[in-house]
Amino acid sequence: MNTRNTIGGGIVLLFLAGVGNLWGQSNTGTPELDSGGVWLGPLNISPFLNASVLYDSNVDFVREGEEDTLEGEARDKDTRGFCLQPGVDLMVPGNGWQLDGRAYYQLEDYSAESAESREDWSETLSWYWESDAGTGLRLSEMMQQVTHDDTDFADRWNDRNEMRFSGDFGRRLTEKTDIGLVGYYHELTYDDEQLFDWERYGGSLTMGLQLTDKTDGLLVGGVTSHSSEDQDGSAESLCINAGFASRATEKTAYRTTIGVERYTGFEDDDSQTGLSYDLGLSWRAADYMMFNLSGRSSYEPAEDVGQNSMLVSTIGANMNYRPMTRWELMVGGAYRREDYINKIEVTDMAPTTVDVGGESRTDDQLSGQARIVYGVNQYASLFLGGVYTYTVSSIDEFDYTRWRLNAGVALRY
């Protein structure tokens, strides 16, 4: 099980946004505060600092098959510690466009001698432009590095470099037709030799036909290709979906497409056809309550198994409840399923792909998260949060559970 993943206001933005990140895992659990900052000419700079104490029941993602190794090395799964995250948000608004950026450094330090500290840095940049006629363009990039002092155990996922670029374009062609184009490139590399670096790129074309004043019919075609360091060539998938995008009411918007996806793997006989879906729903039940639902399916590289890929299916939901100005509650959950394409064989917790024998592998993950925030003033908030993850695999050795609590203060100017 890999441990890494809004609906726009109008139909064109529905094309551009599609389904955003699945609400799920969060390392920091720190809240977003209202924008403020200092203006330096056209540039708005808003520095922030999140500081918290934490408890983690399985900080190294130890799986059931690694329990004996853990006991043999006299290591503890659970630990306490603290997290510091200084950073800055940037914004440059323009005439019909806006540039947004964020950069932060994060340090997690643990009390257990066997759990080494972790240092991260991340930066994102996004530029959006929209014309008076409704043509929209968004360009985004993200880079991240996670460094863990200890790389010889189950925490090897914590040493990685990630890079992603994407572009989204939407345009109204006629009074009743729209077009949306999306392209992206995503790369992930690991320090650990038992995990396989990969890159993934693709794009999609969406055609929309206005059916009513509030609803468009959608036809979507997409292509994706991914490669891995242990493979020659690449694996491709083609999908075609149909569905609807609608601003059903002033408080409800949704985008749903369903179809089929054809996957062709690294070997000539690695091919299959399956269900493809992409959905999102946003509902403002009241001025102080918002619900969101999202989900999708896609073929992705298998990071811990060479010469393999997996079909990933996700669905998640969350609620944001703000009964008073100073109080906010966020609750949500997610489900993720990974179906590995080829059978594998496991020796000493090292999975390998096999042509003969072996067993099928399917990992199912359920996660839930809750967070409550109290705004002290416009510059400071107090927060308490937790996340629980339960992963069960068709191969028992890969089962694991994890829950994490943190509490602290978020400062922003």
C-alpha positions as CSV (number, residue, x, y, z in Angstrom):
1,M,0.0,0.0,0.0
2,N,1.5,3.3,-1.1
3,T,1.2,6.1,1.4
4,R,1.1,9.2,-0.7
5,N,-2.9,11.7,-2.9
6,T,-12.9,21.1,-5.7
7,I,-15.2,21.6,-7.7
8,G,-15.0,25.0,-9.5
9,G,-17.7,27.5,-9.5
10,G,-18.8,27.1,-13.1
11,I,-18.9,24.6,-15.9
12,V,-15.5,25.7,-17.3
13,L,-14.0,25.5,-13.9
14,L,-15.5,22.0,-13.5
15,F,-13.5,21.0,-16.5
16,L,-10.3,22.5,-15.1
17,A,-10.6,21.3,-11.6
18,G,-12.2,17.9,-12.2
19,V,-11.8,16.0,-9.0
20,G,-9.1,17.4,-6.7
21,N,-6.9,15.6,-4.2
22,L,-8.6,12.8,-2.3
23,W,-9.1,13.9,1.3
24,G,-7.0,11.6,3.3
25,Q,-3.6,11.4,5.0
26,S,-2.1,14.5,6.5
27,N,1.3,14.7,8.1
28,T,0.9,18.0,9.9
29,G,-2.8,18.2,10.6
30,T,-2.4,22.0,10.9
31,P,-5.1,24.4,9.9
32,E,-5.4,26.9,7.1
33,L,-5.9,30.4,8.5
34,D,-7.6,33.4,6.8
35,S,-5.4,35.2,4.4
36,G,-3.6,38.3,5.6
37,G,0.0,39.1,5.0
38,V,2.0,42.2,4.1
39,W,1.8,44.0,0.7
40,L,5.1,44.8,-1.0
41,G,3.8,46.5,-4.1
42,P,1.7,43.9,-6.0
43,L,3.1,41.0,-3.9
44,N,1.4,39.8,-0.8
45,I,3.6,37.9,1.6
46,S,2.0,35.9,4.5
47,P,4.5,34.1,6.8
48,F,3.3,31.3,9.0
49,L,4.5,28.9,11.7
50,N,2.8,25.7,12.8
51,A,4.1,24.1,16.0
52,S,2.6,20.9,17.6
53,V,3.3,17.9,19.8
54,L,2.3,14.5,18.4
55,Y,1.8,10.9,19.2
56,D,2.2,8.3,16.4
57,S,1.4,4.6,16.9
58,N,3.4,3.4,13.9
59,V,5.7,6.1,12.7
60,D,7.7,3.8,10.4
61,F,4.7,2.1,8.7
62,V,5.7,-1.3,10.1
63,R,3.7,-4.0,8.6
64,E,2.7,-7.3,10.1
65,G,5.4,-9.3,8.3
66,E,8.0,-6.9,9.8
67,E,7.0,-7.3,13.4
68,D,9.6,-10.0,14.1
69,T,12.4,-7.8,12.7
70,L,11.1,-4.9,14.8
71,E,11.3,-7.1,18.0
72,G,14.7,-8.4,17.0
73,E,16.2,-4.9,16.7
74,A,14.5,-3.9,20.0
75,R,12.6,-1.1,18.3
76,D,9.3,0.5,19.2
77,K,6.6,1.2,16.7
78,D,5.0,4.1,18.7
79,T,6.6,7.4,19.6
80,R,6.0,10.9,20.8
81,G,7.6,14.0,19.5
82,F,7.1,17.5,18.1
83,C,6.7,19.1,14.7
84,L,7.7,22.6,13.5
85,Q,6.7,24.0,10.2
86,P,7.7,27.5,9.2
87,G,6.7,28.7,5.8
88,V,5.3,31.5,3.6
89,D,2.4,32.0,1.3
90,L,2.8,34.3,-1.7
91,M,0.1,35.9,-3.9
92,V,0.3,38.3,-6.9
93,P,-3.2,39.3,-8.2
94,G,-3.6,40.8,-11.6
95,N,-6.2,41.9,-14.1
96,G,-7.9,38.6,-14.8
97,W,-5.0,36.5,-13.5
98,Q,-3.4,35.5,-10.2
99,L,-0.2,33.9,-9.1
100,D,-0.1,31.9,-5.9
101,G,2.8,30.2,-4.2
102,R,3.7,28.3,-0.9
103,A,7.0,27.2,0.5
104,Y,7.7,25.5,3.9
105,Y,10.3,23.6,5.9
106,Q,9.1,20.9,8.3
107,L,11.0,19.2,11.1
108,E,9.6,16.2,13.0
109,D,11.6,15.0,16.0
110,Y,10.7,11.8,17.9
111,S,11.4,10.8,21.5
112,A,12.0,7.1,20.8
113,E,15.7,6.3,20.2
114,S,14.8,4.0,17.3
115,A,12.7,6.7,15.5
116,E,15.0,9.2,13.8
117,S,13.9,12.7,13.0
118,R,12.5,13.7,9.6
119,E,13.1,16.9,7.6
120,D,10.9,18.0,4.7
121,W,10.7,20.9,2.4
122,S,8.1,21.7,-0.2
123,E,7.2,24.4,-2.7
124,T,4.2,24.9,-5.0
125,L,3.4,27.6,-7.5
126,S,0.2,28.1,-9.5
127,W,-0.8,30.7,-12.1
128,Y,-4.4,31.1,-13.2
129,W,-5.9,33.3,-15.9
130,E,-9.5,33.8,-17.1
131,S,-10.7,36.0,-19.9
132,D,-14.0,37.9,-20.0
133,A,-15.3,35.4,-22.5
134,G,-14.7,32.5,-20.0
135,T,-11.5,31.0,-21.4
136,G,-9.4,29.8,-18.5
137,L,-5.7,28.6,-18.1
138,R,-4.0,27.2,-15.1
139,L,-0.3,26.2,-14.8
140,S,1.0,24.5,-11.7
141,E,4.2,23.0,-10.4
142,M,5.2,21.3,-7.1
143,M,8.6,20.0,-5.8
144,Q,9.1,18.2,-2.5
145,Q,12.0,16.5,-0.7
146,V,11.5,14.3,2.4
147,T,14.7,13.2,4.3
148,H,14.7,10.6,7.1
149,D,17.8,9.9,9.1
150,D,17.2,6.1,9.2
151,T,16.8,4.3,5.8
152,D,17.4,0.7,6.7
153,F,13.9,-0.3,8.0
154,A,10.2,0.0,7.1
155,D,10.4,3.8,6.9
156,R,12.1,3.8,3.6
157,W,9.1,5.6,2.0
158,N,10.2,8.6,4.1
159,D,13.2,9.3,1.9
160,R,12.0,10.6,-1.5
161,N,12.0,13.4,-4.0
162,E,8.8,14.3,-5.9
163,M,8.1,16.7,-8.8
164,R,4.9,17.5,-10.6
165,F,3.9,19.8,-13.4
166,S,0.4,20.3,-14.8
167,G,-1.6,22.5,-17.2
168,D,-5.4,23.0,-17.5
169,F,-7.1,24.9,-20.3
170,G,-10.8,25.5,-20.8
171,R,-12.6,27.4,-23.5
172,R,-16.2,28.0,-24.7
173,L,-16.3,27.1,-28.4
174,T,-19.9,28.0,-29.2
175,E,-22.9,29.1,-27.2
176,K,-23.5,25.5,-26.1
177,T,-20.2,23.7,-26.4
178,D,-17.0,23.8,-24.3
179,I,-13.6,22.2,-24.5
180,G,-11.2,21.3,-21.7
181,L,-7.6,20.1,-22.0
182,V,-5.4,18.8,-19.2
183,G,-1.8,17.6,-19.3
184,Y,0.7,16.6,-16.5
185,Y,4.0,15.1,-15.7
186,H,4.8,13.4,-12.3
187,E,8.1,12.0,-11.1
188,L,9.0,10.2,-7.8
189,T,12.4,9.0,-6.8
190,Y,13.5,7.1,-3.7
191,D,16.8,6.7,-1.9
192,D,16.0,3.1,-0.9
193,E,17.1,0.5,-3.6
194,Q,14.2,-1.7,-2.7
195,L,11.7,0.9,-3.9
196,F,11.4,1.7,-7.6
197,D,11.6,5.2,-9.0
198,W,9.0,6.1,-11.6
199,E,7.6,8.8,-13.8
200,R,4.1,9.3,-15.1
201,Y,2.6,11.6,-17.7
202,G,-0.6,12.0,-19.5
203,G,-3.5,14.2,-20.7
204,S,-7.2,14.3,-21.4
205,L,-9.6,16.1,-23.7
206,T,-13.1,17.0,-22.4
207,M,-16.0,18.0,-24.7
208,G,-19.0,19.6,-23.1
209,L,-22.5,20.2,-24.5
210,Q,-24.9,22.4,-22.7
211,L,-28.1,20.4,-22.0
212,T,-29.9,22.8,-19.6
213,D,-29.1,26.2,-18.1
214,K,-27.3,24.4,-15.2
215,T,-26.1,21.1,-16.7
216,D,-23.5,20.0,-19.3
217,G,-23.1,16.6,-20.8
218,L,-19.4,15.5,-20.9
219,L,-17.4,13.2,-23.1
220,V,-13.8,12.6,-21.9
221,G,-10.9,10.8,-23.5
222,G,-7.6,10.4,-21.8
223,V,-4.2,8.7,-22.2
224,T,-1.6,7.9,-19.5
225,S,1.9,6.4,-19.7
226,H,4.2,5.4,-16.8
227,S,7.6,3.9,-16.6
228,S,9.8,2.4,-13.8
229,E,13.5,2.2,-13.3
230,D,13.3,-1.7,-13.4
231,Q,11.5,-1.8,-16.7
232,D,12.3,-1.3,-20.4
233,G,9.6,0.8,-22.2
234,S,6.4,1.9,-20.5
235,A,2.9,0.9,-19.7
236,E,0.0,2.8,-21.2
237,S,-3.7,3.2,-20.5
238,L,-6.5,4.7,-22.6
239,C,-9.9,5.7,-21.2
240,I,-13.1,7.1,-22.5
241,N,-15.8,8.4,-20.1
242,A,-19.1,10.1,-20.3
243,G,-21.2,11.9,-17.7
244,F,-22.4,15.2,-16.5
245,A,-21.3,18.4,-14.8
246,S,-23.8,20.6,-13.1
247,R,-24.4,23.5,-10.8
248,A,-27.7,22.0,-9.8
249,T,-28.5,24.7,-7.2
250,E,-26.7,27.6,-5.7
251,K,-25.5,25.3,-3.0
252,T,-24.8,22.1,-5.0
253,A,-22.3,21.3,-7.8
254,Y,-21.2,17.9,-9.1
255,R,-19.1,16.3,-11.9
256,T,-19.4,12.6,-12.7
257,T,-18.0,10.6,-15.5
258,I,-18.0,6.8,-15.9
259,G,-16.5,4.6,-18.7
260,V,-13.9,2.1,-19.6
261,E,-10.1,2.0,-19.5
262,R,-7.8,-0.2,-21.5
263,Y,-4.4,-0.9,-19.9
264,T,-1.4,-2.3,-21.8
265,G,1.5,-3.3,-19.5
266,F,5.2,-3.7,-20.0
267,E,4.8,-7.2,-21.4
268,D,2.8,-8.0,-24.5
269,D,0.4,-10.2,-22.6
270,D,-0.1,-7.6,-19.7
271,S,-3.4,-6.1,-20.8
272,Q,-6.9,-5.7,-19.3
273,T,-10.0,-3.6,-19.6
274,G,-11.8,-2.2,-16.6
275,L,-14.2,0.3,-15.2
276,S,-13.1,4.0,-15.2
277,Y,-14.7,6.7,-13.1
278,D,-14.0,10.3,-12.0
279,L,-16.5,12.0,-9.7
280,G,-16.8,15.1,-7.4
281,L,-19.6,16.6,-5.4
282,S,-19.8,19.8,-3.4
283,W,-22.8,20.7,-1.2
284,R,-23.2,23.6,1.1
285,A,-25.8,22.4,3.5
286,A,-25.8,25.7,5.4
287,D,-23.7,28.9,5.6
288,Y,-21.7,27.1,8.3
289,M,-21.6,23.6,6.9
290,M,-20.0,22.1,3.7
291,F,-19.8,18.6,2.4
292,N,-17.4,17.3,-0.3
293,L,-17.2,13.9,-2.1
294,S,-14.5,12.8,-4.6
295,G,-13.2,9.6,-6.2
296,R,-11.4,8.3,-9.2
297,S,-9.7,5.3,-10.7
298,S,-6.3,5.1,-12.5
299,Y,-3.4,2.7,-13.3
300,E,-0.3,3.6,-11.4
301,P,3.3,2.2,-11.0
302,A,3.8,-0.3,-8.2
303,E,6.6,1.2,-6.1
304,D,7.5,-1.8,-3.9
305,V,7.2,-4.5,-6.5
306,G,9.3,-4.6,-9.7
307,Q,7.8,-5.3,-13.1
308,N,4.3,-4.5,-11.9
309,S,1.5,-2.0,-12.0
310,M,-1.7,-1.6,-10.0
311,L,-5.2,-0.3,-10.6
312,V,-6.0,2.3,-7.9
313,S,-9.6,3.1,-7.0
314,T,-10.4,5.8,-4.4
315,I,-13.4,7.5,-2.9
316,G,-13.4,10.0,0.0
317,A,-15.8,12.4,1.8
318,N,-15.4,15.2,4.3
319,M,-17.5,17.7,6.2
320,N,-16.5,21.2,7.3
321,Y,-18.6,22.6,10.2
322,R,-18.2,26.2,11.5
323,P,-21.1,26.9,13.9
324,M,-19.3,30.0,15.3
325,T,-16.7,32.4,14.0
326,R,-13.9,31.1,16.3
327,W,-14.7,27.4,16.1
328,E,-14.3,25.0,13.2
329,L,-14.7,21.2,12.9
330,M,-13.4,19.0,10.0
331,V,-14.3,15.3,9.8
332,G,-13.8,13.0,6.9
333,G,-12.8,9.5,5.6
334,A,-11.4,7.8,2.6
335,Y,-11.2,4.4,1.0
336,R,-8.3,3.3,-1.3
337,R,-8.0,0.0,-3.1
338,E,-4.9,-1.2,-5.0
339,D,-5.2,-4.2,-7.3
340,Y,-1.8,-5.4,-8.5
341,I,-1.8,-6.5,-12.2
342,N,0.6,-9.4,-12.0
343,K,1.0,-12.1,-9.3
344,I,3.8,-11.8,-6.8
345,E,5.9,-13.9,-4.5
346,V,7.1,-12.7,-1.1
347,T,10.5,-13.7,0.5
348,D,11.5,-12.0,3.7
349,M,9.1,-9.2,3.0
350,A,10.6,-8.6,-0.4
351,P,7.9,-8.9,-3.0
352,T,8.8,-9.9,-6.6
353,T,6.7,-10.4,-9.7
354,V,6.5,-13.9,-11.0
355,D,5.3,-15.5,-14.3
356,V,4.5,-18.8,-12.7
357,G,2.9,-19.5,-9.3
358,G,2.8,-16.6,-6.9
359,E,-0.4,-15.1,-5.5
360,S,-2.6,-12.1,-6.3
361,R,-2.2,-9.0,-4.2
362,T,-4.9,-6.5,-3.3
363,D,-4.5,-3.9,-0.6
364,D,-7.5,-2.1,0.9
365,Q,-7.1,1.0,3.1
366,L,-9.6,2.8,5.2
367,S,-8.7,6.1,6.8
368,G,-10.5,8.6,9.0
369,Q,-9.5,12.1,10.2
370,A,-10.9,14.7,12.5
371,R,-9.7,18.2,13.5
372,I,-11.1,20.9,15.7
373,V,-9.7,24.5,15.5
374,Y,-10.3,27.5,17.8
375,G,-9.3,30.9,16.5
376,V,-7.7,32.9,19.3
377,N,-7.5,36.0,17.1
378,Q,-6.7,36.8,13.4
379,Y,-3.0,35.8,13.9
380,A,-3.3,32.6,16.0
381,S,-5.3,29.4,16.2
382,L,-5.2,26.3,18.5
383,F,-5.9,22.9,17.0
384,L,-6.4,19.3,18.0
385,G,-6.5,16.5,15.4
386,G,-6.1,12.9,14.7
387,V,-6.0,10.4,11.8
388,Y,-6.5,6.6,11.8
389,T,-5.4,4.3,9.0
390,Y,-6.3,0.6,8.7
391,T,-4.7,-1.4,5.8
392,V,-5.6,-5.0,5.0
393,S,-4.0,-7.0,2.2
394,S,-4.8,-10.2,0.5
395,I,-1.2,-11.1,1.6
396,D,-1.3,-10.9,5.4
397,E,2.3,-9.8,5.8
398,F,1.4,-6.4,4.4
399,D,-1.4,-5.5,6.9
400,Y,-0.8,-2.6,9.2
401,T,-2.6,0.0,11.3
402,R,-1.6,3.5,12.4
403,W,-3.1,6.3,14.3
404,R,-1.7,9.7,15.0
405,L,-2.7,12.6,17.2
406,N,-1.4,16.1,17.3
407,A,-2.2,19.4,19.1
408,G,-0.6,22.8,18.8
409,V,-0.8,26.3,17.6
410,A,-0.8,27.9,14.1
411,L,0.5,31.4,13.8
412,R,0.1,33.6,10.7
413,Y,0.7,37.2,9.8
